[in-house]
Amino acid sequence: MKQKVIELNDVTCILGKTNVGLYENHLIDTAVIDTPLDLGAILITHGHADHFGWASTLQRRTRALVVAPKEDAFLIEIPEVNVRGMFSWARPPIEMTTRFFLGEACTVDRYTEDYPFEGKIAPLLLPGHTMGHTGYLCDGVLFAGDALYPKAVWERHKLPYSIDVELTRRSLDAIENATFDWLVPGHGQVMSKDESAGQITFHLERLAEIDSMILRLLTRARSTEELIYAVLKELNVQDNLAQYWLSVTTIKGHLSGLVSTYKVAYDITDHRVYWKANE
Ligand SMILES: [Zn+2]
């Protein structure tokens, strides 16, 4: 995809497969771009390779500080943690490994939590997509990373990645309550504050629909594998080994949310875990 450069307030936005920002001497997330050599810091939203993949190259080229949220730093420094985490810490066959987890490792110089933000730039904690996922507000422009999936993304991905659906909901509320003029999602079109309200509602509705579907499917007890099959079948998700494991995590993200809100119960029988909706 070709990159397009636009200016919002005093922020330069480089829009492409992954949207990136440049504000004063701060780069927000990374993409294949020519950056000013006086770059001071690279602010990473989260530990997925489509967001941090060029950090180590830029770190060498510019000597900028790589800044990332503490809870995601280990995914950037040792991407294999993410790969193994997805497969219950065993090593998955390479075909089962998503490219989003396979990035060039990069040393994190400073945690976002310890970085001295000054002036019109501040972090906004938005967990749910990953544990430490963080957005960055720069001069009225919110770089929201993958906390908000715009409608167009939902059209392509029926089950966008989330490790904790309850946290994802809270983060969407945090975006709604934040003050900004423009929102730049990690993927997709820039939106105004007013437009973001509609997109947040849409995201929340989709999460609620997936929860309802799971509750309907669990009116009878199903094993984990049976539930995964039934959800992917209903959503008509295309078979793809790497994508399958991302979907497994997201379905478990919904399941743990439904268990924590007492909507789903579980048991083990005959070496299988069964899930069932509470009456
Ligand atoms: Zn991501």
Residues whose N, C-alpha, C, O or C-beta is under 5 A from the ligand:
A	BS01	ZN	H48 D146
